Amino acid sequence: MILIENARVLRDGKLVQANVLLEENKISAIGDFKDKSDYVIDGKGLAVIPGLFNSHTHAAMTLFRGYADDMPLQEWLEKKIWPAEARLNDEIVYWASKLACIEMLKSGTTFFLDMYFFPSATARAVEETGIRACLSSAFFDFFNKDLLEINLKRVEKELRELRGYRVLRAVAPHAVYTVSLEGLKRSMEMAEEENIFVHFHLAETEKEVVEFRKKYGKGIVSALDEIGFLNPRLISAHCVWLEKDEIGLMARKGVNAVHCPASNMKLSVGRALNYPEMKNSSLNVLLGTDGAASNNSLDMLREMKFSALLQKFYYGSDSFKAVDAFRMATENASRAFGIKAGKIEVGWLADLVLLDLKKIPMTPCHDLVANLVYSASSECVDTVIVDGKIVVENGHFESEEKIIEKFSKLTENFFGQLKT
Ligand SMILES: [Zn+2]
C-alpha cells in the first residue's frame, strides 16, 4: 500500500489538492481522507499525473543513437540500419532495451508499444525494469513466399514465448514496401486468432504511397480494407501521406494512428500527419517517439512538444492545443490498448508520475498541461510508479549507472565487429 499525501493531482485537466491511495496495483482512493499506509510519499510540491504512453518505438534501437544521422529514410535504412541489424543478437537487444526502458521511465513513460527483433530479450528488460509494454514480433517478407512462411513460423514461436511475460503482444508486419499484401492479411488473421494487436508503419513517405499505387493500381488504405486489415486492433505509425477519404475510412473502421513528429521531421517526410482532419473524423490519434535511431531520444515530454509545434507550424496556431498532445500520450492510447491507465481514477491502474513543481520548467504553474507539453523535461520527473510499484525515486533508477556502463561496453564491441 502506498499513500501519496497532500499532492496536487491532475484530474480532468485541472490540479486538485488530494491524497491518493494505491493498493496492490490500483488506485483505491483519491480525496481528503486519513489512512495508515506502509509507505507514505510526502506529496507537497509534487503534481501527480498519469504515466505517459509511447505508442510507437523500437526500444533496442538505442544501440543506433547517433550512429547514422542526417540521411534520407530509404538510404538510411538500406545502407546503415539493415546491414547492422543483420548482426543483432539476443544479448545486445536485451541491454539496448534495458537502457531504453530506463530512459522512458525517467522521462515519465510507463507504457510503450515496441516493434523489434528478439522480443523475448526486450520482454526480460521490461520485466526487470518494471515498465509496462506491448511487444511485437516483427517481420519483412520482401514479397517472397518462402520468406513469408519462414518468418510467420518465427513470429508464431516468438509470440508463444512472449506469453510467459507480463506484456501485451502484437504481430508487426513492417510496412507495405517490405511486406506483401498476403503477409499483411496473414498477420491480421494471426492477431485475430490470438486476440492481440497489429503494429505497422503506414504512409510514412510520399515514395511509399506513389510506388504502392504504381505497383497495385490502388491506394494503400483501400487495398488494406479489401484484405480485412483495418480494424481497432491495428496500431499504425506515422500515417503522414493519407488523403481525407482514407482518414475517414480508417476512422470508421476504428484504426489507431500514431503521430511520430520528431522522427518525421528528422527524416524529412515532407508533410505532417493531418491531425485536424483526423480529429474531425474522430480517428484515434496516439503519440510515439519512434526509435532512438531516428529521434534520437525516447522522451515523451519532448515528443508532446514536437507534436504541438509541428501541428501548429503546418496547420495553423488554432489547429492544436497542449491538451491534444497530452491526450495522445495518455487516454487515447489507453483506449487503443484497452488498459485502465492514462487517467487518475479510483479502480484504475497505479501507473503514475510525480513531477517536481519546484523545478524551473514547472515554475510558475498557471496551467500544468501547458507546462507538461511546452516546458517540462525529464529533470522534473521525481517519482514513477508502475503497476503499484515505485520504479524511479528522486529522479533515479536503481543501478542505472551499472546498466549504462555494461551497455556502453557491449556497444563498442558490436560496432567494432561491424567494421571487420
Ligand atoms: Zn518505426
Residues whose N, C-alpha, C, O or C-beta is under 5 A from the ligand:
A	BS01	ZN	D290
